[in-house]
Amino acid sequence: MEKNKAVSGILSAVMLCTATVPGFFSNVQVDAASEAAVIYSNDFESGDVSSFTGRGGVETIEASTAKAHSGTSSMCISGRTDSWNGPQYSLSNICEAGVEYTVSAWACPEWYNTINLSMEYTDAGGERHYSVLASNGGDGWMEFSDVKLSFSDDVTNVYVYFESSDKCNLYIDDFVLKSAPVYDIEDNIASLKDIYADYFKIGGAVTVSELAPATTKDLILKHYNSLTAGNELKPDSLLDYNATVATGSNVDPQVNLNNARSILNFCRDNHIPMRGHVFVWHQQTPDWFFRENYEANGKWASKEVMLERLENYIKNVFAALKEEYPTVEFYAYDVVNECYLDDGSARQGGSNNGSQETSPWVQIFGDNSFIEPAFTFARKYAPEGCKLYYNDYNEYIQGKTDAIYNMAMDLKEKGVIDGIGMQSHLDVGFPTVSQYEKALAKFVSTGLDVQVTELDITTNDTSPAGLDKQAEIYSGILDACVKYADNISAVVFWGTTDETSWRASRCPLLFNGDYTAKPAYYSIIDGINSSGTTTATTITTTETTTTETTTSSTETSTETTETTTSDIDPEIIKYGDLNLDGSISVVDIVYLNKYISGIIKFNGQQTANGNCFKDNAVDYNDAGALLEFLAQKIDSLPVVS
């Protein structure tokens, strides 16, 4: 899988520049997206505003000629008594669950303001949820263009709405609701979970909103055999304040699974194992959880109270999962998350309302002494087969590496920890693959299991060269994981597509927003096969000559060289099988494209297998034929004219 620039360039050429190669991919393009259909639009020139209602019940909503983005009229919202007051449009009876939509509009405040386009819905447990879809600031007309939204089939009372940072009049114009383009996944490419079946699980993280489109579900089912809830099993999603207060107990926090239900249902129905994430974290845990009597502004609870709350919280979460989702396999759970600074010291104490860096846990305990009891409680209540992990980011920085190592060795001796989670939120500029592998080797040396839990690699350069570099880093990281595969049980990518990633602006994942595979995807499947072995290819360029080697548990490799036709066994010619593994897949396309471009040489058997047109030449015609075969546009190889 290790690539020099020439090989990486071929991947970009395949993905981004196919139009420059005569005949290549010409008949095997991914099906175009379905056309977007307008569901509702209003430029308010007719004066009709009846489709919009006020969120606060105090608003006056009417057509106005005071301001207009186009034409002479817009919708004016006045009489707002709070910032969240504004116009809402109901999606419940007009939009379909599991389908993606876009909203476009122009909005103008009476004076300088921040305007949010937001979404609201009620979950299966009756709790309301609110999320900002897009935000703009200014004092004139501001555009919201094709803002995407979707919702799952277990929610009700779904609205999109506008709100602003204060109570000024708002003007809305040219509102358009459309169905979003619908893409199919690339069914003819190799499944990541199958490619790595002999090494480790391949997983992804997903949020409820991200999971809603059917195409996302298809992508997950094709490529992943592990799923992590991106937010929905974190404390702020699970803790139920009203139910907790109603118990009358100061130490028995109550939980509900309503926020996570769509993801849990999907995993249950499709038999996908889950990673639980996370019990103890300084972020995304409500401040009231740490206060006396759960009062928002109360005094900090004592250590003794927090230990009881922690045990009961962990117990209650595991009990709820067992009762409501007994068939969902939680094979791993992050017990504690992000307790160390990069120098290996503990975080500063303080409320997480004021800073994302300060820790209420440290505020109460004075240090990281809460880590051990958290693992002790998790071990007590975790279901059989569920391994327990400490999880952290920047885990490859020396100070943090050493702190995690020392903590893990101590907990290992006490029998309460099973593994270390390397989040692996990386960038093409840092760390280097060798720096990352050094930390990986250090964690493997503990004898504990290691999981790569949140892998993504950002780039600010989305040119072919930039995506080549990203592919190179991805390839190196997966090479390192394969090298230590005996001690790694899962590699999990944090998200599904670039468009929905939490780092979307820097395109960090393997798949584009239209679900097509990027060069990074191809870089991590080349040289890997599902039999537990890897191949080595001699790669020659004008700059350098390297031998690609990937270590696996079987330590086997073969070198591809050019030989004479006497090496051909006519009885076993299998047209399209270029890596000689007995099957035909997208890996063979990569091999064939490299050969045509002069990157590698074929032996006699490969040359015979590559002659898909039986015209005594191996060229782009053969590549096109192989692609058409994989896309099921032709029934068999070779192509006989």
C-alpha positions as CSV (number, residue, x, y, z in Angstrom):
1,M,0.0,0.0,0.0
2,E,2.9,2.4,0.4
3,K,2.8,4.7,-2.6
4,N,5.3,7.0,-4.2
5,K,4.1,10.1,-6.0
6,A,3.7,8.3,-9.3
7,V,1.3,5.7,-8.0
8,S,-0.7,8.3,-6.1
9,G,-0.9,10.3,-9.2
10,I,-2.5,7.4,-11.0
11,L,-5.2,7.2,-8.4
12,S,-6.0,10.9,-8.9
13,A,-6.0,10.4,-12.6
14,V,-8.5,7.6,-12.3
15,M,-10.8,9.6,-10.0
16,L,-10.4,13.2,-11.3
17,C,-9.0,13.2,-14.8
18,T,-10.6,10.3,-16.6
19,A,-11.7,12.6,-19.4
20,T,-8.1,13.0,-20.5
21,V,-7.7,9.2,-21.1
22,P,-9.4,8.2,-24.4
23,G,-11.9,5.5,-23.9
24,F,-11.1,5.0,-20.2
25,F,-14.2,5.0,-18.0
26,S,-16.2,6.5,-20.9
27,N,-19.0,4.0,-20.6
28,V,-18.8,3.2,-16.9
29,Q,-19.5,6.4,-15.1
30,V,-21.3,6.4,-11.7
31,D,-25.0,7.0,-12.3
32,A,-25.8,10.7,-12.2
33,A,-27.8,12.0,-9.3
34,S,-31.5,12.2,-9.7
35,E,-32.8,15.6,-10.5
36,A,-33.9,17.8,-7.6
37,A,-37.6,18.4,-7.5
38,V,-39.1,21.6,-6.1
39,I,-41.6,20.8,-3.3
40,Y,-42.5,24.3,-2.2
41,S,-41.4,27.8,-3.2
42,N,-42.6,31.2,-2.3
43,D,-41.3,34.6,-3.4
44,F,-44.2,36.3,-1.5
45,E,-45.2,38.4,-4.4
46,S,-48.8,37.1,-4.1
47,G,-48.9,38.1,-0.5
48,D,-49.6,34.5,0.7
49,V,-47.7,33.7,3.9
50,S,-50.1,31.1,5.2
51,S,-47.6,28.2,5.1
52,F,-45.6,29.8,7.9
53,T,-46.5,30.0,11.5
54,G,-44.8,31.8,14.5
55,R,-42.7,29.7,16.8
56,G,-43.6,31.9,19.8
57,G,-47.2,32.5,19.1
58,V,-46.6,36.2,19.4
59,E,-45.2,37.0,16.0
60,T,-47.0,38.9,13.2
61,I,-46.2,37.3,9.9
62,E,-47.2,39.2,6.8
63,A,-46.2,40.1,3.3
64,S,-44.3,43.4,3.1
65,T,-43.0,45.8,0.5
66,A,-40.6,47.4,3.0
67,K,-37.8,45.2,1.8
68,A,-37.4,42.6,-1.0
69,H,-34.6,40.6,-2.3
70,S,-36.3,40.0,-5.6
71,G,-39.5,41.6,-7.0
72,T,-41.3,44.0,-4.6
73,S,-42.4,41.9,-1.7
74,S,-41.0,39.6,1.1
75,M,-42.3,38.0,4.3
76,C,-41.9,40.2,7.3
77,I,-41.9,38.8,10.9
78,S,-42.5,41.5,13.6
79,G,-43.6,41.5,17.2
80,R,-40.9,39.1,18.3
81,T,-40.4,39.1,22.0
82,D,-37.4,36.7,22.1
83,S,-34.5,35.8,19.8
84,W,-35.9,32.3,19.1
85,N,-39.2,33.7,17.9
86,G,-39.6,33.5,14.2
87,P,-41.2,31.9,11.2
88,Q,-41.4,28.1,11.0
89,Y,-42.4,25.8,8.1
90,S,-43.7,22.3,8.8
91,L,-42.0,19.4,7.0
92,S,-44.0,16.6,8.7
93,N,-46.7,16.3,6.1
94,I,-44.7,17.3,3.0
95,C,-41.4,15.5,3.4
96,E,-40.5,11.9,3.7
97,A,-38.3,10.4,6.4
98,G,-35.0,9.0,5.3
99,V,-34.9,11.4,2.3
100,E,-32.5,14.3,2.0
101,Y,-33.9,17.8,1.2
102,T,-32.4,21.3,0.7
103,V,-33.7,24.7,1.8
104,S,-32.7,27.9,0.0
105,A,-33.8,31.4,1.1
106,W,-32.7,35.0,1.5
107,A,-33.0,36.6,4.9
108,C,-32.5,40.2,6.1
109,P,-32.6,41.6,9.6
110,E,-33.8,45.1,10.5
111,W,-30.3,45.9,11.7
112,Y,-27.0,44.0,12.0
113,N,-27.7,40.5,13.3
114,T,-26.9,36.8,13.1
115,I,-29.6,34.8,11.5
116,N,-29.8,31.0,11.9
117,L,-31.7,28.6,9.7
118,S,-32.5,25.8,12.1
119,M,-34.4,22.5,12.4
120,E,-36.7,21.2,15.2
121,Y,-38.2,17.8,15.8
122,T,-39.7,15.6,18.5
123,D,-38.0,12.3,19.2
124,A,-39.7,9.0,20.0
125,G,-39.7,9.8,23.8
126,G,-41.4,13.1,23.3
127,E,-38.3,15.3,23.8
128,R,-37.8,18.3,21.5
129,H,-34.5,18.8,19.6
130,Y,-33.1,21.9,18.0
131,S,-30.1,22.2,15.6
132,V,-28.6,25.0,13.6
133,L,-28.3,24.0,9.9
134,A,-26.7,27.2,8.7
135,S,-25.8,30.7,10.0
136,N,-25.1,34.1,8.5
137,G,-24.3,37.5,10.0
138,G,-24.8,41.0,8.5
139,D,-27.2,43.9,8.1
140,G,-28.4,43.2,4.5
141,W,-29.8,40.3,2.5
142,M,-28.0,37.1,3.3
143,E,-28.2,33.9,1.3
144,F,-28.9,30.4,2.6
145,S,-28.2,28.2,-0.4
146,D,-29.2,24.5,-0.7
147,V,-28.8,23.8,3.0
148,K,-29.3,20.1,3.5
149,L,-31.5,18.4,6.0
150,S,-33.1,15.0,6.7
151,F,-34.8,13.2,9.5
152,S,-35.4,9.6,10.6
153,D,-38.7,7.7,10.6
154,D,-39.1,7.8,14.4
155,V,-39.4,11.5,14.8
156,T,-42.5,13.8,14.5
157,N,-43.3,17.5,14.4
158,V,-40.5,18.5,12.1
159,Y,-39.9,22.1,11.3
160,V,-37.4,24.4,9.7
161,Y,-37.3,27.9,11.0
162,F,-35.4,31.2,11.2
163,E,-34.3,32.9,14.3
164,S,-31.8,35.8,15.0
165,S,-29.5,36.9,17.8
166,D,-32.0,39.5,19.0
167,K,-35.6,40.5,18.6
168,C,-35.5,42.8,15.5
169,N,-37.9,42.4,12.6
170,L,-36.9,39.7,10.1
171,Y,-37.5,39.6,6.3
172,I,-37.5,36.3,4.3
173,D,-37.6,36.1,0.5
174,D,-37.3,33.5,-2.2
175,F,-37.9,30.5,0.0
176,V,-37.4,27.1,-1.8
177,L,-37.7,23.6,-0.5
178,K,-36.4,20.9,-2.8
179,S,-35.6,17.2,-2.7
180,A,-31.8,16.9,-2.7
181,P,-30.0,15.0,-5.4
182,V,-30.0,11.3,-4.7
183,Y,-26.8,9.4,-5.4
184,D,-26.2,5.6,-5.6
185,I,-23.2,4.2,-3.9
186,E,-20.5,2.6,-6.0
187,D,-21.6,-1.0,-5.8
188,N,-18.8,-2.3,-8.0
189,I,-15.9,-1.3,-5.8
190,A,-14.4,-3.5,-3.1
191,S,-16.0,-3.6,0.4
192,L,-13.6,-2.3,3.0
193,K,-14.8,-4.7,5.6
194,D,-14.2,-7.6,3.2
195,I,-10.8,-6.4,2.2
196,Y,-9.7,-6.2,5.9
197,A,-11.6,-9.2,7.1
198,D,-8.5,-11.1,8.1
199,Y,-7.0,-8.1,10.0
200,F,-9.6,-6.1,12.0
201,K,-13.1,-4.7,11.9
202,I,-13.6,-1.7,9.7
203,G,-16.1,0.8,11.2
204,G,-17.6,4.2,10.9
205,A,-19.2,6.8,13.1
206,V,-22.6,8.3,12.3
207,T,-25.1,10.7,13.8
208,V,-28.9,10.4,13.6
209,S,-29.2,13.1,11.0
210,E,-26.4,11.7,8.9
211,L,-27.9,8.2,9.0
212,A,-31.3,9.3,7.7
213,P,-30.6,9.2,3.9
214,A,-30.9,5.8,2.4
215,T,-27.7,6.1,0.5
216,T,-25.7,6.6,3.7
217,K,-27.3,3.4,5.0
218,D,-26.2,1.6,1.8
219,L,-22.6,2.9,2.2
220,I,-22.4,1.7,5.8
221,L,-23.8,-1.7,5.0
222,K,-21.3,-2.2,2.2
223,H,-18.2,-1.1,3.9
224,Y,-18.5,-1.2,7.7
225,N,-18.9,-4.0,10.3
226,S,-18.8,-1.7,13.3
227,L,-20.7,1.5,14.0
228,T,-20.2,4.3,16.6
229,A,-22.8,6.8,17.5
230,G,-21.2,10.1,16.9
231,N,-23.0,12.0,19.7
232,E,-26.0,10.0,20.7
233,L,-24.4,7.9,23.4
234,K,-22.5,10.7,25.1
235,P,-23.7,11.9,28.5
236,D,-25.6,15.0,27.3
237,S,-27.6,12.7,25.0
238,L,-28.3,10.0,27.5
239,L,-28.9,11.8,30.8
240,D,-32.5,12.6,31.6
241,Y,-32.7,15.6,33.9
242,N,-36.5,15.5,34.6
243,A,-36.4,11.8,35.3
244,T,-33.4,12.2,37.5
245,V,-34.9,15.0,39.6
246,A,-38.2,13.0,39.9
247,T,-36.4,10.1,41.7
248,G,-35.7,12.3,44.7
249,S,-32.3,10.7,44.9
250,N,-29.1,12.7,44.8
251,V,-27.0,9.9,43.4
252,D,-29.0,8.0,40.9
253,P,-28.9,9.8,37.5
254,Q,-31.5,8.5,35.1
255,V,-30.9,7.9,31.4
256,N,-33.0,7.3,28.2
257,L,-32.0,6.1,24.8
258,N,-34.3,8.2,22.7
259,N,-31.6,10.3,21.1
260,A,-29.7,7.1,19.9
261,R,-32.8,5.1,18.9
262,S,-32.4,5.5,15.1
263,I,-28.8,4.3,15.2
264,L,-29.5,1.5,17.7
265,N,-32.5,0.3,15.6
266,F,-30.3,0.3,12.4
267,C,-27.6,-1.8,14.1
268,R,-30.2,-4.2,15.6
269,D,-32.0,-4.7,12.3
270,N,-28.7,-5.2,10.3
271,H,-26.7,-7.1,12.9
272,I,-23.9,-4.5,13.1
273,P,-21.8,-4.5,16.3
274,M,-21.3,-1.2,18.1
275,R,-18.6,0.7,19.9
276,G,-20.0,2.6,22.8
277,H,-18.8,6.2,23.2
278,V,-18.5,7.5,25.9
279,F,-19.1,7.4,29.7
280,V,-16.6,9.9,31.3
281,W,-15.7,13.0,29.4
282,H,-15.2,16.6,30.4
283,Q,-17.2,17.8,27.4
284,Q,-20.8,17.1,26.4
285,T,-21.7,16.3,29.9
286,P,-24.3,18.6,31.4
287,D,-23.0,20.8,34.2
288,W,-25.9,19.9,36.5
289,F,-24.6,16.3,36.7
290,F,-21.7,17.6,38.8
291,R,-23.7,19.9,41.1
292,E,-25.4,19.4,44.5
293,N,-29.0,18.3,44.1
294,Y,-28.5,18.7,40.3
295,E,-29.0,22.4,40.6
296,A,-27.6,24.3,37.6
297,N,-25.9,26.9,39.8
298,G,-25.5,24.8,42.9
299,K,-22.2,24.0,44.7
300,W,-20.0,21.3,43.3
301,A,-20.9,17.8,44.5
302,S,-18.4,15.9,46.7
303,K,-16.1,13.1,45.6
304,E,-18.3,10.6,47.5
305,V,-21.5,11.8,45.8
306,M,-19.8,11.8,42.3
307,L,-18.5,8.2,42.8
308,E,-22.0,7.1,43.5
309,R,-23.4,9.0,40.6
310,L,-20.7,7.6,38.3
311,E,-21.4,4.0,39.3
312,N,-25.2,4.4,38.9
313,Y,-24.9,6.2,35.6
314,I,-22.7,3.4,34.1
315,K,-25.0,0.8,35.6
316,N,-28.1,2.5,34.2
317,V,-26.8,2.9,30.7
318,F,-25.7,-0.8,30.5
319,A,-29.1,-1.8,31.9
320,A,-31.0,0.2,29.4
321,L,-29.1,-1.1,26.5
322,K,-29.5,-4.7,27.7
323,E,-33.3,-4.3,28.3
324,E,-34.2,-2.4,25.1
325,Y,-31.5,-3.7,22.7
326,P,-30.5,-7.1,23.9
327,T,-29.5,-8.3,20.4
328,V,-27.2,-5.3,19.7
329,E,-23.6,-6.4,20.4
330,F,-21.5,-3.8,22.2
331,Y,-18.1,-5.3,21.6
332,A,-16.2,-2.2,22.8
333,Y,-16.9,0.8,25.0
334,D,-14.9,4.0,25.6
335,V,-15.1,4.3,29.4
336,V,-12.9,7.5,29.7
337,N,-12.1,10.1,27.1
338,E,-9.5,12.8,26.7
339,C,-8.2,13.3,30.3
340,Y,-4.6,14.4,29.4
341,L,-3.2,17.5,28.0
342,D,-0.5,17.1,25.3
343,D,2.3,17.3,27.8
344,G,0.8,14.4,29.7
345,S,-0.6,16.5,32.6
346,A,-4.2,16.5,33.8
347,R,-6.6,19.1,32.7
348,Q,-7.5,22.1,34.8
349,G,-10.6,21.9,36.9
350,G,-13.7,24.0,36.0
351,S,-17.1,24.0,34.5
352,N,-17.4,22.8,30.9
353,N,-19.9,25.6,30.3
354,G,-17.2,28.2,30.2
355,S,-14.5,26.3,28.4
356,Q,-14.1,23.2,26.3
357,E,-10.8,22.5,28.0
358,T,-11.6,22.6,31.7
359,S,-12.9,19.5,33.4
360,P,-15.6,19.2,36.0
361,W,-14.2,15.8,36.9
362,V,-10.8,17.4,37.9
363,Q,-12.7,20.2,39.6
364,I,-14.2,17.7,42.0
365,F,-11.4,15.1,42.3
366,G,-8.5,17.5,42.1
367,D,-6.7,15.2,39.6
368,N,-7.4,12.2,37.3
369,S,-8.1,9.8,40.2
370,F,-11.6,9.3,38.8
371,I,-10.3,7.2,35.9
372,E,-9.7,4.0,37.9
373,P,-13.2,3.9,39.6
374,A,-14.8,4.6,36.2
375,F,-13.1,1.4,34.8
376,T,-13.9,-0.5,37.9
377,F,-17.6,0.3,37.6
378,A,-17.6,-0.4,33.9
379,R,-16.0,-3.8,34.4
380,K,-18.7,-4.6,37.0
381,Y,-21.6,-3.8,34.8
382,A,-20.4,-4.3,31.2
383,P,-22.0,-7.2,29.2
384,E,-19.9,-10.2,28.6
385,G,-17.5,-9.7,25.6
386,C,-17.6,-5.9,25.8
387,K,-14.0,-4.6,26.0
388,L,-13.2,-1.4,27.9
389,Y,-11.0,1.4,26.4
390,Y,-9.3,4.6,27.3
391,N,-9.6,7.0,24.3
392,D,-7.7,10.1,23.4
393,Y,-6.6,12.5,20.6
394,N,-3.0,13.8,19.9
395,E,-2.1,10.4,21.2
396,Y,1.1,10.5,19.1
397,I,2.5,13.5,21.0
398,Q,5.3,12.2,23.3
399,G,4.0,13.6,26.6
400,K,0.5,12.3,26.1
401,T,1.8,9.0,24.7
402,D,3.7,8.3,27.9
403,A,0.9,9.4,30.2
404,I,-1.6,7.1,28.5
405,Y,1.0,4.2,28.5
406,N,1.7,4.6,32.2
407,M,-2.0,4.9,33.1
408,A,-2.9,1.9,31.0
409,M,-0.2,-0.3,32.5
410,D,-1.4,0.5,36.0
411,L,-5.0,-0.3,35.1
412,K,-4.0,-3.5,33.3
413,E,-2.3,-4.7,36.4
414,K,-5.5,-4.1,38.3
415,G,-7.5,-6.0,35.6
416,V,-10.0,-3.3,34.7
417,I,-8.9,-2.1,31.2
418,D,-8.8,-4.0,27.9
419,G,-7.5,-1.5,25.4
420,I,-6.4,1.9,24.2
421,G,-8.3,3.9,21.7
422,M,-6.3,6.0,19.3
423,Q,-8.7,8.7,18.0
424,S,-6.3,9.6,15.1
425,H,-7.7,12.9,14.0
426,L,-4.8,13.6,11.7
427,D,-3.7,16.1,9.0
428,V,-1.5,15.6,5.9
429,G,1.0,17.9,7.6
430,F,1.2,16.3,11.0
431,P,2.0,13.8,12.4
432,T,4.2,11.9,10.0
433,V,3.4,8.2,9.5
434,S,6.6,7.3,11.4
435,Q,5.6,9.5,14.4
436,Y,2.1,7.9,14.4
437,E,3.6,4.4,14.2
438,K,5.9,5.1,17.1
439,A,2.9,5.8,19.3
440,L,1.1,2.8,17.9
441,A,4.0,0.5,18.7
442,K,4.3,1.9,22.2
443,F,0.6,1.2,22.9
444,V,0.8,-2.3,21.4
445,S,3.8,-3.0,23.7
446,T,1.3,-2.8,26.7
447,G,-0.2,-6.1,25.6
448,L,-3.6,-4.5,25.6
449,D,-5.8,-4.3,22.5
450,V,-5.6,-1.2,20.4
451,Q,-8.3,0.3,18.3
452,V,-8.1,3.2,15.9
453,T,-11.4,4.8,17.0
454,E,-11.9,8.1,15.1
455,L,-9.7,8.2,12.0
456,D,-9.8,11.1,9.6
457,I,-7.0,13.0,7.8
458,T,-7.6,16.6,6.8
459,T,-6.2,18.5,3.8
460,N,-6.7,22.1,2.8
461,D,-5.5,21.2,-0.7
462,T,-8.2,19.4,-2.8
463,S,-6.3,19.6,-6.0
464,P,-5.1,16.3,-7.5
465,A,-1.8,16.7,-5.8
466,G,-3.4,17.5,-2.4
467,L,-5.6,14.4,-2.6
468,D,-2.6,12.4,-3.6
469,K,-0.9,13.5,-0.5
470,Q,-3.9,12.6,1.6
471,A,-4.0,9.2,0.0
472,E,-0.3,8.6,0.7
473,I,-0.8,9.4,4.4
474,Y,-3.9,7.2,4.6
475,S,-2.0,4.4,3.0
476,G,0.9,4.7,5.5
477,I,-1.5,4.7,8.5
478,L,-3.3,1.6,7.3
479,D,0.1,0.0,6.5
480,A,1.0,0.5,10.1
481,C,-2.3,-0.9,11.3
482,V,-1.8,-4.0,9.2
483,K,1.7,-4.4,10.5
484,Y,0.4,-4.6,14.1
485,A,-2.9,-6.3,13.1
486,D,-2.4,-9.0,15.7
487,N,-2.9,-6.4,18.4
488,I,-5.6,-4.2,16.7
489,S,-9.2,-5.3,16.6
490,A,-10.8,-2.3,14.9
491,V,-10.1,0.7,12.7
492,V,-13.0,3.2,12.7
493,F,-13.4,6.2,10.4
494,W,-15.1,9.2,12.0
495,G,-17.9,9.8,9.6
496,T,-19.2,8.6,6.2
497,T,-18.6,11.3,3.6
498,D,-16.6,14.6,3.5
499,E,-19.8,16.6,3.3
500,T,-21.2,15.4,6.6
501,S,-17.9,15.2,8.5
502,W,-17.3,17.4,11.5
503,R,-14.2,18.6,9.6
504,A,-16.1,19.0,6.3
505,S,-14.2,22.1,5.2
506,R,-11.0,20.0,5.0
507,C,-12.3,16.9,3.2
508,P,-11.0,14.3,5.7
509,L,-12.6,11.0,4.7
510,L,-12.6,8.3,2.0
511,F,-15.8,9.3,0.2
512,N,-16.9,12.5,-1.5
513,G,-20.3,14.1,-0.7
514,D,-21.8,12.2,-3.7
515,Y,-20.6,8.9,-2.1
516,T,-17.9,8.3,-4.7
517,A,-14.6,6.9,-3.5
518,K,-11.6,9.3,-3.3
519,P,-8.0,8.4,-4.1
520,A,-7.6,7.8,-0.3
521,Y,-10.0,4.9,-0.6
522,Y,-8.0,3.3,-3.4
523,S,-4.8,3.8,-1.6
524,I,-5.8,1.6,1.4
525,I,-7.1,-1.3,-0.6
526,D,-4.2,-1.7,-3.1
527,G,-2.0,-4.6,-2.0
528,I,-4.5,-6.0,0.5
529,N,-6.6,-9.0,-0.1
530,S,-9.1,-10.9,2.0
531,S,-6.9,-14.0,2.3
532,G,-4.7,-12.5,5.0
533,T,-1.8,-11.8,2.6
534,T,-0.4,-8.8,0.9
535,T,1.4,-8.3,-2.3
536,A,4.6,-6.3,-3.1
537,T,5.0,-4.5,-6.4
538,T,8.2,-3.2,-7.9
539,I,7.5,0.4,-8.7
540,T,9.9,2.3,-11.0
541,T,9.8,6.0,-11.8
542,T,12.3,8.5,-13.1
543,E,12.8,9.8,-9.6
544,T,13.1,6.7,-7.5
545,T,12.8,2.9,-7.4
546,T,11.1,1.4,-4.3
547,T,9.8,-2.0,-3.5
548,E,6.3,-1.9,-1.9
549,T,6.1,-4.2,1.1
550,T,3.4,-4.6,3.6
551,T,3.9,-6.8,6.7
552,S,1.0,-9.1,7.6
553,S,0.6,-12.0,10.0
554,T,1.7,-14.4,7.3
555,E,4.7,-12.3,6.1
556,T,4.2,-13.3,2.5
557,S,4.8,-11.3,-0.7
558,T,5.3,-11.8,-4.4
559,E,7.2,-9.6,-6.8
560,T,5.7,-8.9,-10.1
561,T,8.2,-8.9,-13.0
562,E,8.0,-9.1,-16.8
563,T,8.6,-12.6,-18.2
564,T,8.1,-14.3,-21.5
565,T,5.0,-16.0,-22.8
566,S,6.3,-19.3,-21.7
567,D,5.1,-18.4,-18.2
568,I,1.5,-18.5,-19.4
569,D,-0.6,-21.5,-18.5
570,P,-3.4,-21.4,-21.2
571,E,-5.5,-23.6,-19.0
572,I,-5.8,-21.0,-16.2
573,I,-6.2,-17.8,-18.1
574,K,-8.8,-15.7,-16.2
575,Y,-9.5,-12.5,-18.1
576,G,-9.5,-9.5,-15.8
577,D,-7.6,-11.2,-12.9
578,L,-4.4,-9.0,-12.8
579,N,-3.3,-9.6,-9.2
580,L,-3.6,-13.4,-9.7
581,D,-5.8,-14.0,-6.7
582,G,-8.4,-16.0,-8.6
583,S,-11.1,-13.3,-8.5
584,I,-11.9,-10.1,-10.3
585,S,-12.4,-6.8,-8.3
586,V,-11.6,-3.1,-8.3
587,V,-8.0,-4.1,-7.2
588,D,-7.5,-5.5,-10.7
589,I,-8.5,-2.2,-12.2
590,V,-5.7,-0.5,-10.2
591,Y,-3.2,-3.1,-11.3
592,L,-4.2,-2.7,-15.0
593,N,-4.1,1.1,-14.9
594,K,-0.6,1.0,-13.3
595,Y,0.6,-1.4,-16.0
596,I,-0.8,0.7,-18.9
597,S,0.8,3.8,-17.4
598,G,4.2,2.1,-17.1
599,I,4.2,2.1,-13.3
600,I,4.5,-1.7,-13.0
601,K,5.4,-4.7,-15.2
602,F,3.3,-7.8,-15.8
603,N,4.5,-11.3,-16.1
604,G,3.2,-13.5,-18.9
605,Q,0.2,-14.8,-17.0
606,Q,-0.9,-11.3,-16.1
607,T,-0.4,-10.1,-19.7
608,A,-2.7,-13.0,-20.9
609,N,-5.3,-12.2,-18.2
610,G,-5.2,-8.5,-19.1
611,N,-5.9,-9.0,-22.8
612,C,-9.6,-8.6,-22.3
613,F,-10.2,-7.9,-26.1
614,K,-8.0,-10.8,-27.3
615,D,-6.3,-8.4,-29.7
616,N,-2.7,-9.1,-28.4
617,A,-2.5,-5.7,-26.7
618,V,-3.1,-4.7,-23.1
619,D,-4.3,-1.1,-23.2
620,Y,-7.1,1.3,-22.2
621,N,-9.6,-0.7,-24.2
622,D,-9.0,-3.6,-21.9
623,A,-9.4,-1.3,-18.8
624,G,-12.7,-0.1,-20.1
625,A,-13.9,-3.6,-20.7
626,L,-12.9,-4.7,-17.2
627,L,-14.8,-1.7,-15.7
628,E,-17.9,-2.5,-17.8
629,F,-17.7,-6.1,-16.6
630,L,-17.5,-5.0,-12.9
631,A,-20.4,-2.6,-13.5
632,Q,-22.4,-5.5,-15.0
633,K,-22.7,-3.6,-18.3
634,I,-21.3,-6.7,-20.1
635,D,-21.8,-10.3,-19.1
636,S,-18.4,-11.8,-19.6
637,L,-14.7,-11.4,-20.5
638,P,-13.0,-11.5,-22.9
639,V,-14.9,-9.2,-25.2
640,V,-15.3,-10.9,-28.6
641,S,-16.1,-8.6,-31.5
